[in-house]
């Protein structure tokens, strides 16, 4: 399977909230465009430190990350950011490390996107081609 890359727009979600509250103007919202690597072996989204700084994202805490070679390390986790791919967006926090933007499984699931390994691209779930659908499981007592 070849490498899958995708155009992604990252937006500081705190900035967006401040626009809704009248504390910033829309042109003050910090965004970043990237050619991101889709990493189906990664659960979370990863952004380099310089991207986090450019977006003005604060650090919410630390998480343990396991690298492909088995090493583990504590890494910083960002405040919320909006991840937009092909007109679909979701709220996410990212791990801060490395030197490129990586899109992991959580974003793919939330955006209802599949990896087309032959075409080396992302495609919408054929069952929901026009919009992402989030599956919700309710307890039997809540369904009635």
N, CA and C of each residue as an Amber inpcrd file, in Angstrom:
protein
   432
   0.8490000  -1.1770000   0.0000000   0.0000000   0.0000000   0.0000000
   0.8900000   1.2330000   0.0000000   0.5680000   2.1740000  -0.8610000
   1.3270000   3.4140000  -0.9230000   0.8560000   4.4160000   0.1060000
   1.5850000   5.4740000   0.1640000   1.2880000   6.5590000   1.1000000
   0.0150000   7.2870000   0.6710000  -0.8340000   7.6100000   1.6320000
  -2.0490000   8.3820000   1.3600000  -1.8860000   9.7510000   1.9960000
  -2.0270000  10.7800000   1.1750000  -1.9350000  12.1610000   1.6490000
  -3.2360000  12.8690000   1.3110000  -3.5600000  13.8720000   2.1330000
  -4.8170000  14.5840000   1.9440000  -4.6390000  16.0410000   2.3550000
  -5.3260000  16.9220000   1.6410000  -5.3430000  18.3360000   2.0230000
  -6.2270000  18.4820000   3.2560000  -5.7040000  19.1480000   4.2710000
  -6.4380000  19.3260000   5.5190000  -6.3340000  20.7820000   5.9550000
  -7.4230000  21.2740000   6.5280000  -7.4260000  22.6200000   7.1020000
  -7.6220000  22.4540000   8.6020000  -6.7050000  23.0040000   9.3740000
  -6.7780000  22.9770000  10.8300000  -7.1440000  24.3690000  11.3140000
  -8.0620000  24.4520000  12.2550000  -8.5320000  25.7340000  12.7720000
  -8.5340000  25.6980000  14.2910000  -8.1070000  26.7860000  14.8990000
  -8.1450000  26.9210000  16.3500000  -9.6110000  27.0390000  16.7770000
 -10.1360000  26.0090000  17.4470000 -11.5470000  25.9870000  17.8460000
 -11.8580000  27.0220000  18.9180000 -10.8870000  27.3610000  19.7520000
 -11.0990000  28.3980000  20.7670000 -11.3170000  29.7430000  20.0770000
 -10.5290000  30.0240000  19.0290000 -10.7280000  31.2520000  18.2520000
 -12.1410000  31.3040000  17.6770000 -12.6070000  30.1810000  17.1140000
 -13.9650000  30.1480000  16.5530000 -15.0060000  30.4720000  17.6210000
 -14.8290000  29.9250000  18.8180000 -15.7500000  30.2140000  19.9160000
 -15.7300000  31.6830000  20.2970000 -14.5510000  32.2860000  20.2510000
 -14.4450000  33.7080000  20.5860000 -15.1300000  34.5750000  19.5280000
 -15.1360000  34.1450000  18.2740000 -15.8720000  34.8620000  17.2250000
 -17.3610000  34.7990000  17.5300000 -17.8560000  33.6250000  17.8910000
 -19.2850000  33.4850000  18.2140000 -19.6860000  34.3530000  19.4010000
 -18.7490000  34.6120000  20.2970000 -19.0300000  35.4380000  21.4770000
 -18.7250000  36.9140000  21.2400000 -18.3070000  37.2610000  20.0220000
 -18.0140000  38.6520000  19.6870000 -16.6830000  39.1570000  20.2150000
 -15.7930000  38.2550000  20.6110000 -14.5100000  38.6560000  21.1850000
 -13.3900000  38.7190000  20.1460000 -13.5930000  38.1140000  18.9870000
 -12.6620000  38.1800000  17.8590000 -13.4730000  38.3940000  16.5930000
 -12.8090000  38.8870000  15.5670000 -13.4450000  38.9710000  14.2540000
 -13.0580000  37.7140000  13.4690000 -13.8700000  37.3180000  12.4860000
 -13.5590000  36.0940000  11.7370000 -12.1600000  36.0800000  11.1180000
 -11.6530000  37.2380000  10.7270000 -10.3200000  37.2680000  10.1120000
  -9.1980000  37.0420000  11.1340000  -9.5320000  37.0080000  12.4130000
  -8.5280000  36.7520000  13.4500000  -8.4150000  35.2640000  13.8210000
  -9.2850000  34.4400000  13.2480000  -9.2460000  33.0060000  13.5320000
  -8.0020000  32.4080000  12.8740000  -7.2120000  31.7170000  13.6660000
  -5.9660000  31.1310000  13.1580000  -6.2290000  29.7700000  12.5140000
  -5.7370000  29.6290000  11.2790000  -5.9010000  28.3890000  10.5260000
  -4.5560000  27.9610000   9.9430000  -4.5090000  26.7130000   9.5190000
  -3.2900000  26.1750000   8.9080000  -3.6970000  25.1380000   7.8720000
  -3.1870000  25.2730000   6.6700000  -3.4280000  24.3020000   5.5960000
  -2.2370000  23.3560000   5.5310000  -2.4990000  22.0690000   5.3840000
  -1.4000000  21.1010000   5.3250000  -1.7110000  19.9950000   4.3320000
  -0.6630000  19.4120000   3.8130000  -0.7360000  18.1760000   3.0500000
  -0.4030000  17.0880000   4.0650000  -1.4350000  16.4790000   4.6320000
  -1.2580000  15.5780000   5.7720000  -1.1100000  14.1260000   5.3330000
  -0.3550000  13.3860000   6.1130000  -0.2170000  11.9500000   5.9170000
  -1.3400000  11.2530000   6.6770000  -2.0750000  10.3910000   5.9940000
  -3.1020000   9.5820000   6.6500000  -2.4020000   8.3350000   7.1790000
  -2.4630000   8.1580000   8.4910000  -1.7560000   7.0570000   9.1430000
  -2.7760000   6.1510000   9.8170000  -3.1480000   5.0630000   9.1410000
  -4.1570000   4.1600000   9.6950000  -3.6400000   3.3860000  10.9030000
  -2.3430000   3.4340000  11.1430000  -1.7810000   2.8010000  12.3300000
  -1.7990000   3.7060000  13.5440000  -2.1630000   4.9620000  13.3410000
  -2.2250000   5.9340000  14.4420000  -3.6760000   6.1360000  14.8530000
  -3.9100000   6.1900000  16.1370000  -5.2680000   6.4350000  16.6260000
  -5.5810000   7.9220000  16.5750000  -4.6530000   8.7520000  17.0100000
  -4.8920000  10.1840000  17.1880000  -4.2540000  11.0100000  16.0820000
  -4.6800000  12.2470000  15.9900000  -4.0690000  13.2290000  15.1050000
  -2.7950000  13.7450000  15.7570000  -1.7980000  14.0080000  14.9370000
  -0.5090000  14.5070000  15.4060000  -0.1710000  15.7670000  14.6250000
   0.2950000  16.8050000  15.3370000   0.7770000  18.0110000  14.6640000
   2.1430000  18.3840000  15.2330000   3.0100000  18.9420000  14.3870000
   4.3260000  19.3730000  14.8740000   4.2100000  20.5810000  15.8000000
   5.2070000  20.7970000  16.6490000   5.1800000  21.9420000  17.5700000
   4.9920000  23.2860000  16.8670000   5.6100000  23.4690000  15.6980000
   5.4920000  24.7540000  15.0110000   4.0740000  24.9940000  14.4890000
   3.3380000  23.9410000  14.1620000   1.9440000  24.0940000  13.7300000
   1.0770000  24.4630000  14.9320000   1.2960000  23.8080000  16.0640000
   0.5520000  24.1510000  17.2860000   0.7860000  25.6110000  17.6490000
   2.0330000  26.0740000  17.5340000   2.3550000  27.4730000  17.8530000
   1.6900000  28.4210000  16.8690000   1.7370000  28.0870000  15.5850000
   1.1240000  28.9590000  14.5710000  -0.3860000  29.0770000  14.7750000
  -1.0120000  27.9840000  15.2120000  -2.4480000  28.0070000  15.4870000
  -2.7710000  28.6390000  16.8400000  -1.7520000  28.8690000  17.6520000
  -1.9750000  29.4410000  18.9760000  -2.6610000  28.4800000  19.9250000
  -2.4420000  27.1900000  19.7360000  -3.0920000  26.1800000  20.5750000
  -2.3480000  26.0010000  21.8890000  -3.0800000  26.0990000  22.9760000
  -2.4920000  25.8370000  24.2760000  -2.3730000  24.3410000  24.5110000
  -1.6390000  23.9840000  25.5360000  -1.4580000  22.5840000  25.9170000
  -2.4270000  22.2650000  27.0460000  -3.2260000  21.2050000  26.8790000
  -4.1900000  20.7790000  27.8860000  -3.6050000  19.8010000  28.8820000
  -2.5240000  19.1670000  28.5170000  -1.9260000  18.1660000  29.3970000
  -0.9950000  17.2720000  28.6190000  -0.7180000  16.1210000  29.1970000
   0.1980000  15.1540000  28.5920000  -0.5270000  13.8180000  28.4110000
  -0.1250000  13.0820000  27.3940000  -0.6080000  11.7250000  27.1570000
   0.6020000  10.8630000  26.8180000   0.4880000   9.6000000  27.0840000
   1.5420000   8.6700000  26.6850000   1.2940000   8.2560000  25.2430000
   2.3450000   8.3250000  24.4470000   2.2650000   7.9320000  23.0410000
   3.2270000   6.7790000  22.8030000   2.7670000   5.8020000  22.0320000
   3.6250000   4.6800000  21.6670000   4.0040000   4.8200000  20.2020000
   5.2940000   4.8350000  19.9330000   5.8050000   4.9460000  18.5690000
   5.7580000   3.5840000  17.8780000   5.9080000   3.5970000  16.5570000
   5.8780000   2.3570000  15.7760000   6.9550000   1.3720000  16.2180000
   8.0650000   1.8840000  16.7370000   9.1560000   1.0020000  17.1800000
   8.9770000   0.5030000  18.6170000   7.8320000   0.8330000  19.2400000
   7.5400000   0.3600000  20.5850000   7.9260000   1.3070000  21.7080000
   8.7180000   2.3470000  21.4060000   9.0750000   3.3270000  22.4420000
   7.8190000   4.0650000  22.8960000   7.7820000   4.4360000  24.1720000
   6.6980000   5.2770000  24.6690000   7.2910000   6.5610000  25.2220000
   6.5070000   7.6300000  25.1170000   6.9360000   8.9080000  25.6850000
   5.7150000   9.7470000  26.0120000   5.8730000  10.6320000  26.9780000
   4.8190000  11.5880000  27.3150000   4.8920000  12.7260000  26.3060000
   3.7430000  13.0530000  25.7180000   3.6910000  14.1470000  24.7470000
   2.5600000  15.0970000  25.1250000   2.6860000  16.3310000  24.6850000
   1.6660000  17.3400000  24.9690000   0.4380000  17.1200000  24.0950000
  -0.7240000  17.4970000  24.6420000  -2.0000000  17.4200000  23.9340000
  -2.5500000  18.8310000  23.8190000  -3.0470000  19.1740000  22.6370000
  -3.5300000  20.5290000  22.3750000  -4.9300000  20.7850000  22.9160000
  -5.2480000  22.0660000  22.9700000  -6.6350000  22.4940000  23.1090000
  -7.3630000  22.0520000  21.8360000  -8.6920000  22.1740000  21.7970000
  -9.4410000  21.7000000  20.6320000  -9.0820000  22.4450000  19.3430000
  -9.0660000  21.6730000  18.2650000  -8.9240000  22.2490000  16.9410000
  -9.9550000  21.6000000  16.0380000 -10.3030000  22.3000000  14.9750000
 -11.2200000  21.7650000  13.9820000 -10.3710000  21.1840000  12.8600000
 -10.6640000  19.9430000  12.4920000  -9.9830000  19.2790000  11.3830000
 -10.9920000  19.1770000  10.2460000 -10.6620000  19.7740000   9.0980000
 -11.5650000  19.7490000   7.9430000 -10.8820000  19.0600000   6.7730000
 -11.5810000  18.0570000   6.2330000 -11.1150000  17.3130000   5.0640000
 -12.2910000  17.1560000   4.1140000 -12.1130000  17.5660000   2.8750000
 -13.1450000  17.4000000   1.8380000 -14.5200000  17.9030000   2.2760000
 -14.5670000  19.0520000   2.9350000 -15.8350000  19.6550000   3.3240000
 -16.4710000  19.0580000   4.5680000 -15.8310000  18.0850000   5.1780000
 -16.3280000  17.4870000   6.4200000 -15.4120000  17.9430000   7.5430000
 -15.9990000  18.2670000   8.6980000 -15.1370000  18.7160000   9.7950000
 -15.5290000  18.0780000  11.1180000 -14.5650000  18.0680000  12.0150000
 -14.7800000  17.5100000  13.3430000 -13.8880000  18.2230000  14.3430000
 -14.3040000  18.1850000  15.5800000 -13.5230000  18.7510000  16.6770000
 -12.5820000  17.6680000  17.2040000 -11.3410000  18.0410000  17.4620000
 -10.3220000  17.0570000  17.8300000  -9.2910000  17.7350000  18.7190000
  -8.5800000  16.9560000  19.4930000  -7.3540000  17.4330000  20.1320000
  -6.2300000  16.6500000  19.4710000  -5.0400000  17.2060000  19.4510000
  -3.9270000  16.5610000  18.7530000  -2.7440000  16.3700000  19.6840000
  -1.9610000  15.3660000  19.3860000  -0.6860000  15.1740000  20.0610000
   0.3330000  16.0740000  19.3760000   1.2150000  16.6730000  20.1540000
   2.2290000  17.5720000  19.5960000   3.5620000  16.8360000  19.5460000
   3.9690000  16.4680000  18.3470000   5.2780000  15.8520000  18.1340000
   5.5130000  15.6710000  16.6430000   6.7260000  15.3470000  16.2990000
   7.0620000  15.0500000  14.9130000   7.2630000  16.2810000  14.0610000
   7.3090000  16.0330000  12.7460000   7.5770000  17.1310000  11.8200000
   6.5600000  17.2400000  10.7000000   5.4380000  16.4910000  10.8030000
   4.3750000  16.6470000   9.8150000   3.0300000  16.3290000  10.4480000
   1.9780000  16.8170000   9.7940000   0.6160000  16.5680000  10.2700000
   0.2310000  15.1390000   9.8850000  -0.2310000  14.3730000  10.8820000
  -0.7130000  13.0120000  10.6600000  -2.1860000  12.9470000  11.0330000
  -2.9730000  12.3320000  10.1900000  -4.3900000  12.1180000  10.4680000
  -4.5580000  10.6640000  10.8850000  -5.0940000  10.4560000  12.0900000
  -5.2710000   9.1140000  12.6290000  -6.7050000   8.6160000  12.5060000
  -6.9560000   7.4770000  13.1260000  -8.2410000   6.7890000  13.0070000
  -9.4230000   7.5710000  13.5640000  -9.2280000   8.3260000  14.6430000
 -10.3790000   9.0160000  15.2410000 -10.9890000  10.0110000  14.2680000
 -10.1580000  10.7490000  13.5460000 -10.6850000  11.7070000  12.5650000
 -11.3770000  10.9700000  11.4270000 -10.7710000   9.8970000  10.9380000
 -11.3840000   9.1390000   9.8440000 -12.7520000   8.6150000  10.2550000
 -12.8600000   8.0950000  11.4690000 -14.1490000   7.5850000  11.9400000
 -15.1720000   8.6980000  12.0980000 -14.7700000   9.8000000  12.7110000
 -15.7220000  10.8900000  12.9440000 -16.1640000  11.5440000  11.6360000
 -15.2870000  11.5690000  10.6380000 -15.6510000  12.1560000   9.3470000
 -16.2590000  11.1300000   8.3980000 -16.3270000   9.8690000   8.8290000
 -16.9260000   8.7960000   8.0310000 -16.2040000   8.6450000   6.6880000
 -14.8670000   8.6350000   6.7590000 -14.0360000   8.4970000   5.5660000
 -13.2870000   7.1700000   5.6030000 -13.1220000   6.5780000   4.4300000
 -12.3700000   5.3290000   4.2750000 -11.1040000   5.5970000   3.4870000
 -10.1060000   4.7590000   3.6850000  -8.8760000   4.8360000   2.9000000
  -9.0230000   3.9280000   1.6820000  -8.8660000   4.5120000   0.4990000
  -8.8070000   3.7610000  -0.7560000  -7.3270000   3.5470000  -1.0330000
  -6.8100000   2.3700000  -0.6380000  -5.3670000   2.1430000  -0.7420000
  -4.9020000   2.0280000  -2.1900000  -5.7310000   1.5220000  -3.0650000
  -5.3430000   1.4530000  -4.4810000  -5.2720000   2.8400000  -5.1000000
  -6.2730000   3.6530000  -4.8160000  -6.3010000   5.0170000  -5.3480000
  -5.4550000   5.9910000  -4.5470000  -4.9580000   5.5120000  -3.3820000
  -4.1420000   6.3380000  -2.4890000  -4.8440000   7.6550000  -2.1670000
  -6.0850000   7.5150000  -1.6620000  -6.8910000   8.6880000  -1.3220000
  -7.9280000   8.3120000  -0.2690000  -8.5840000   9.3340000   0.2620000
  -9.7090000   9.1150000   1.1690000 -10.9980000   9.2030000   0.3730000
 -11.9690000   8.3780000   0.7360000 -13.2730000   8.4020000   0.0770000
 -14.3560000   8.3790000   1.1540000 -15.4930000   9.0190000   0.8730000
 -16.6010000   8.9580000   1.8320000 -17.1280000   7.5270000   1.9530000
 -17.6420000   7.2100000   3.1120000 -18.3080000   5.9340000   3.3180000
 -19.4120000   5.8190000   2.2630000 -19.4240000   4.7620000   1.4350000
 -20.4390000   4.6420000   0.3870000 -21.8700000   4.6480000   0.9250000
 -22.0580000   4.2290000   2.1600000 -23.3960000   4.2430000   2.7570000
 -23.8580000   5.6580000   3.0840000 -22.9100000   6.6090000   3.1930000
 -23.2320000   8.0020000   3.5360000 -22.3700000   8.9370000   2.6840000
 -22.5450000   8.9370000   1.3750000 -21.6350000   9.7040000   0.5190000
 -21.7610000  11.2190000   0.6510000 -22.9050000  11.7040000   1.0980000
 -23.1350000  13.1530000   1.1140000 -22.7910000  13.8370000   2.4250000
 -22.7190000  13.0780000   3.5050000 -22.4010000  13.6720000   4.8040000
 -21.9450000  12.5810000   5.7580000 -21.1850000  12.9870000   6.7610000
 -20.7490000  11.9950000   7.7450000 -21.9070000  11.6710000   8.6800000
 -21.9800000  10.4240000   9.0730000 -23.0060000   9.9470000   9.9990000
 -22.2910000   9.3850000  11.2220000 -22.7160000   9.8040000  12.3880000
 -22.1410000   9.3070000  13.6310000 -23.0480000   8.2360000  14.2040000
 -22.4910000   7.0680000  14.4800000 -23.2730000   5.9940000  15.0830000
 -23.4240000   6.2650000  16.5680000 -24.6410000   6.0890000  17.0680000
 -24.9360000   6.3000000  18.4820000 -25.6130000   5.0420000  19.0020000
 -25.1040000   4.5130000  20.0760000 -25.7050000   3.3320000  20.7030000
 -26.4660000   3.7870000  21.9360000 -27.7570000   3.4860000  21.9780000
 -28.5850000   3.8300000  23.1290000 -28.9160000   2.5710000  23.9150000
 -29.0580000   2.7360000  25.2040000 -29.5170000   1.6310000  26.0410000
 -30.9540000   1.3190000  25.6590000 -31.3610000   0.0700000  25.7900000
 -32.7130000  -0.3420000  25.4130000 -33.7700000   0.5190000  26.0920000
 -33.5330000   0.9510000  27.3170000 -34.5130000   1.7690000  28.0410000
 -34.6610000   3.1590000  27.4320000 -33.6690000   3.6180000  26.6650000
 -33.7300000   4.9510000  26.0670000 -34.4040000   4.9520000  24.7020000
 -34.5810000   3.7990000  24.0940000 -35.1190000   3.7040000  22.7440000
 -36.6280000   3.8760000  22.7300000 -37.3220000   3.4450000  23.7350000
 -38.7860000   3.4800000  23.7730000 -39.2810000   4.8440000  23.6970000
